[in-house]
């Protein structure tokens, strides 16, 4: 594999948790009126899809940054975007000041899901 190639990992379990995160983000974008893009339409459809009808891939590009690629089956069309994991970032900040009892530690974040992913041979 070339050094510049992205190493993708597939989320095989806990897809519902990812779709839940996506629904929350979609709601945020709806409240801001940011719903006119094709990507938003895809992400809305994705969030409402059954877990066995989607493929979800991640590539970590920074300590809290991930490239996300998703497909709604049986289509071959794939959408990608960057996700900044604010939950994991906040956890790290709180740990540094000694606060490990904050409710943010009970939320599932993309970093938690990334830890469950499996290496994939997919080329995106």
Backbone as a ProteinNet text record, in pm:
[ID]
protein_1_A
[PRIMARY]
XXXXXXXXXXXXXXXXXXXXXXXXXXXXXXXXXXXXXXXXXXXXXXXXXXXXXXXXXXXXXXXXXXXXXXXXXXXXXXXXXXXXXXXXXXXXXXXXXXXXXXXXXXXXXXXXXXXXXXXXXXXX
[TERTIARY]
84.5	0	89.1	57.9	133.4	107.4	206.1	193.7	77.4	43.8	-62.2	-201.7	-210.6	-340.6	-406.5	-534.5	-611.3	-636.3	-615.5	-644.2	-783.1	-876.4	-1015	-1040.9	-1132.4	-1177.7	-1330.2	-1389.3	-1535.4	-1599.9	-1707.7	-1789.1	-1888.3	-1872.3	-1956.5	-2063.9	-2030.5	-2125.1	-2154.7	-2256	-2290.9	-2325.5	-2376.6	-2414.7	-2527.2	-2616.9	-2728	-2674.5	-2566	-2507.2	-2454.3	-2392.7	-2346.3	-2465	-2569.2	-2686.7	-2752.6	-2746.2	-2799.3	-2718.9	-2586.2	-2501.9	-2538.7	-2556.5	-2591.1	-2726.2	-2824.2	-2955.4	-2942.9	-2861	-2840	-2776.1	-2673.8	-2609.3	-2705.6	-2785.9	-2884.3	-2982.3	-3026.5	-3118.3	-3053.2	-2926.6	-2852.4	-2849.4	-2816.2	-2810.7	-2948.3	-3053.6	-3189.6	-3223.5	-3185.4	-3213	-3138.8	-3024.4	-2945.3	-2988.6	-3079.6	-3126.4	-3029.8	-2940.6	-2839.3	-2883.5	-2988.1	-3047.9	-3057.4	-2997.5	-3018.2	-2918.1	-2814.4	-2712.1	-2754.1	-2694.9	-2717.2	-2663.5	-2553.1	-2495.3	-2590.4	-2657.3	-2752.4	-2865.8	-2915.7	-3022.7	-2975.1	-2851.9	-2796.1	-2787.5	-2736.2	-2718.1	-2852.9	-2955	-3088.8	-3141.1	-3126.1	-3168	-3087.8	-2958.3	-2871.6	-2916.8	-2944.9	-2984.8	-3113.9	-3199.2	-3326.7	-3321.6	-3204.5	-3189.2	-3171.6	-3212.7	-3187.6	-3037.8	-2991.1	-2847.2	-2789.7	-2870.9	-2818.8	-2818.3	-2863.9	-2867.2	-2765.8	-2667.5	-2566.5	-2426.6	-2330.2	-2189.7	-2129.1	-2047.7	-1989.5	-1839.9	-1762.3	-1617.2	-1560.8	-1451.7	-1383.3	-1235.1	-1174.8	-1030	-991.9	-904.7	-865.4	-758.6	-780.8	-687.1	-625.1	-665.4	-611.7	-656.6	-616.6	-653.5	-805	-879.1	-1024.5	-1096.2	-1023.8	-1079.4	-1083	-1196	-1217.1	-1274.7	-1231.6	-1298.7	-1400.3	-1522.7	-1632.9	-1676.6	-1699.7	-1752.7	-1867.4	-1980.9	-2098.5	-2165.6	-2225.8	-2299.2	-2432.4	-2538.1	-2669.6	-2684.8	-2694.9	-2702	-2839.8	-2850.6	-2748.3	-2673.6	-2694	-2629.5	-2477.4	-2410.7	-2264.8	-2219.6	-2312.7	-2278.8	-2233.2	-2124.9	-2065	-2053.5	-2084.4	-2064.4	-1958.3	-1873.8	-1770.5	-1778.4	-1734.8	-1726.1	-1628	-1592.6	-1503.6	-1589.8	-1557.9	-1628.2	-1525.3	-1550.9	-1466.1	-1537.7	-1470.9	-1531	-1520.1	-1616.9	-1619.2	-1639.9	-1707.9	-1730.2	-1596.8	-1519	-1388.6	-1294.3	-1302	-1217.7	-1251.9	-1379.7	-1422.9	-1384.9	-1397.3	-1354.3	-1207.9	-1124.9	-981.2	-956.5	-1025.4	-1010.4	-1050.3	-1161.6	-1209.1	-1115.3	-1060.4	-963.5	-842.6	-798.8	-681.1	-702.4	-826.4	-853.3	-905.6	-906.7	-943	-1091.1	-1172.1	-1316.7	-1353.8	-1372.4	-1411.9	-1554.8	-1628.5	-1767.5	-1868.7	-1821.8	-1909.9	-1995.1	-2119.1	-2207.3	-2151.5	-2056.4	-2000.3	-1933.9	-1893.7	-1829.5	-1930.3	-2058.5	-2160.6	-2213.9	-2171	-2216.4	-2127.1	-2187.6	-2110.3	-2064.1	-1935.6	-1882.2	-1816.7	-1779.1	-1720.8	-1591.4	-1512.9	-1390.3	-1417.9	-1526.6	-1566	-1597.4	-1668.8	-1706	-1584.4	-1494.9	-1373.3	-1293.4	-1293.5	-1220.5	-1276.2	-1399.3	-1464	-1451.3	-1393.7	-1389.4	-1288.7	-1308.3	-1219.9	-1148.9	-1022.2	-952.8	-1031.8	-1028.8	-1103.1	-1009.9	-1036.2	-959.6	-1027	-1133.4	-1208.9	-1119.2	-1138.6	-1066.2	-1167.8	-1156.7	-1256.1	-1189.7
-117.7	0	124	219.5	343.6	424.4	503.5	584.7	683.5	727.4	826	762.9	631.3	565.7	567.9	585.4	589.8	447.1	424	293.5	299.2	233.2	233.6	118.6	142.8	39.8	39.3	-79.5	-90.4	-112.7	-40.1	-60.8	-172.3	-286.1	-402.2	-415.3	-380.4	-383.9	-240.8	-225	-94.5	11	-33.3	61.6	153.6	102	184.6	305	285.4	396.5	503.9	461.2	558.3	632.6	559.6	623.4	719.1	688	778.5	909.4	897.9	1018.4	1099.3	1031.3	1099	1169.4	1106.5	1170.9	1297.5	1294.8	1413.5	1525	1490.7	1591	1644.9	1556.4	1600.5	1699.2	1672.5	1762.5	1899.9	1899.7	2024.8	2103	2034.9	2103	2152.4	2077	2121.5	2249.2	2254.8	2374.3	2496.1	2475	2583.8	2615.8	2536.4	2559.1	2510.2	2421.8	2371.3	2236.3	2239	2113.3	2102.9	2193.7	2197.6	2115.2	2064.2	1992.1	1847.6	1791.9	1650.4	1562.5	1605.8	1526.1	1520.1	1630.8	1627.2	1530.3	1531	1438.2	1294.4	1267.3	1133.1	1095.9	1187.5	1159.6	1139.4	1210.4	1190.3	1051.1	1011.5	877.9	770.6	792.7	698.9	680.1	788.6	782.5	705.3	702.9	631.8	490.9	447.8	315.7	207.7	85.2	-25.3	-53.3	-97.1	-118.4	-223.5	-321	-423.3	-374.5	-252.9	-196.3	-85.6	-74.8	29.3	-28	34.7	7.2	137.3	127.5	244.8	221.6	316.7	307.1	433.4	417.3	530.2	522.2	638.4	649.1	762.1	734.6	838.1	925.4	1055.6	1148.6	1245.1	1237.3	1321.4	1264.8	1326.4	1270	1263.3	1358.3	1360.4	1375	1358	1379.1	1247.6	1226.6	1103.2	1137.4	1061.8	1065.6	952.6	982.1	886.3	859.7	734.1	696.9	599.3	625.9	541	509.2	392	343.6	288.3	321.9	262.3	151	29.3	-86.7	-98.4	-148.9	-215.1	-118.9	10.8	109.3	104.5	144.8	153.9	294.6	391	530.2	543.5	614.9	634.1	783	825.7	965.4	967.5	1070.1	1085	1224.7	1234.5	1363.2	1352	1466.4	1472.6	1489.1	1412.3	1421.5	1458.3	1566.3	1604	1557.5	1471.3	1407.9	1501.1	1590	1684.8	1618.9	1505.9	1434	1382.4	1315.5	1263.1	1376.9	1485.4	1601.3	1659.4	1668.6	1720.7	1624.7	1495.1	1397.1	1417.9	1436	1455.5	1581.2	1689	1813.4	1795.4	1726.7	1705.3	1614.4	1512.5	1424.8	1505.4	1597.4	1677.5	1764.3	1802	1882.8	1796.8	1664.7	1572.4	1545.7	1583.9	1561.3	1441.2	1326.3	1206.2	1163.8	1248	1217.7	1290.3	1365.9	1445	1353	1392.1	1309.6	1280.4	1359.4	1336.1	1198.3	1143.7	1012.2	898.8	929.2	825.5	824.4	920.2	927.8	843.1	781.5	709.2	811.5	806.4	899.5	821.4	893.7	827.3	755.2	811.4	744.7	609.6	600	472.4	370.9	416.2	326.6	289.4	384.8	356.1	243.9	241.4	138.3	-1.5	-8.7	-137.2	-180	-93.7	-121.6	-229.9	-287.1	-391.1	-339.2	-378.5	-336.5	-377	-291.3	-318.1	-301.8	-377.6	-368.5	-274.4	-208.5	-120.9	-7.7	29.8	141.8	248.8	361.9	469	588.7
0	0	0	-85.5	-90.1	36	71.9	192.7	182.9	60.7	42.8	37.8	29.1	24.1	161.9	160.9	285.5	333.7	460.9	519.7	581.5	515.5	560	655.5	748.2	842.1	834.8	841.2	828.4	964.4	986.9	1106	1074.1	1139.8	1113.1	1220.6	1344.3	1455.3	1499.5	1579.8	1638.7	1533.3	1418.7	1314.4	1361.4	1444.3	1493.7	1571.8	1647.2	1721.8	1627	1516.2	1417.5	1355.9	1320.2	1259.7	1358.3	1487.5	1590.3	1591.9	1587.2	1580	1456.6	1344.8	1219.9	1229.9	1293.8	1310.9	1394.9	1497.4	1581.1	1498.5	1421.2	1336.1	1230.3	1171.6	1072.9	1135.3	1256.3	1325.8	1345.8	1383.9	1401.8	1270.1	1159.1	1029.9	986.7	1019.5	988	1063.7	1191	1271.4	1214.9	1154.9	1096.1	952.9	897.3	761.3	655	691.6	598.4	542.2	460.5	413.4	261.6	189.6	45.2	-36.1	25.8	-50.2	-78.6	-183.3	-215.6	-103.4	-42.3	66.2	185.3	216.2	327.7	297.3	174.4	136.2	152.3	110.7	126.8	274.3	355.8	497.6	568	524.3	581.2	545.8	420.4	377.5	450.8	462.6	532.9	677.5	746	887.1	907.4	805	814.2	756.3	713.5	652.4	758.9	727.3	820.3	826.7	941.4	959.4	865	826.1	734.2	589.8	567.3	433	411.2	501.8	487.9	511.8	449	477.3	526.9	632.8	696.2	711.4	660.9	666.5	730.9	806.4	869.1	837	831.5	826.3	920.9	1015.2	1110.6	1046.3	1048.3	984.3	1083.9	1208.3	1314.6	1447.4	1557.6	1688.1	1709.9	1652.9	1669.2	1534.6	1425.4	1292.3	1215.1	1150.1	1073.6	937.1	838.2	709.7	715.8	680.6	684.6	541	508	377	400.3	338.2	358.1	225.6	224.8	107.5	154.9	82	106.8	4.4	53.3	-35.5	-99.9	-220.2	-301.2	-393.7	-376.7	-463.3	-449.4	-552.9	-549.9	-511	-514.9	-483.9	-339.2	-320.5	-189.4	-163.7	-43.4	-3.1	105.1	102.4	204.6	265.1	389	456.5	572.5	626.9	742.7	867.6	970.4	1098.7	1205.2	1276.3	1389.2	1515.3	1590.4	1707.5	1829	1841.2	1952.2	2087	2089.5	2216.1	2269.9	2185.2	2228.5	2266.5	2192.7	2222.1	2359.4	2388.7	2519	2631.3	2607.8	2708.4	2744.4	2641.6	2664.5	2747.5	2714.3	2789	2934.9	2957.2	3093.5	3172.8	3107.9	3175.3	3222.1	3138.8	3171.7	3295.5	3321.8	3441.4	3556.3	3536	3642.6	3660	3564.3	3573.1	3487	3549.7	3474.7	3505.5	3571.5	3607.6	3519.3	3425.2	3339	3251.1	3220.8	3135.3	2995.5	2947.3	2814.6	2805.1	2919	2919.5	2897.3	2907.2	2885.9	2742.4	2660.7	2522.2	2431.9	2330.7	2229.6	2126.3	2094.6	1995.6	1881.6	1778.1	1662.3	1698.3	1788.6	1831.6	1895.1	1972.8	2032.2	1922.5	1820.2	1711.1	1627.4	1606.3	1530.5	1597.2	1728.8	1803	1775.2	1726.2	1696.7	1550.4	1467.7	1324.7	1289.5	1171.6	1120.7	995.7	976	854.1	730.9	630.1	507.8	387.4	286.1	162.2	63.1	106.2	18.3	-32.4	-156.1	-215.6	-248.9	-183.8	-201.2	-267.5
[MASK]
++++++++++++++++++++++++++++++++++++++++++++++++++++++++++++++++++++++++++++++++++++++++++++++++++++++++++++++++++++++++++++

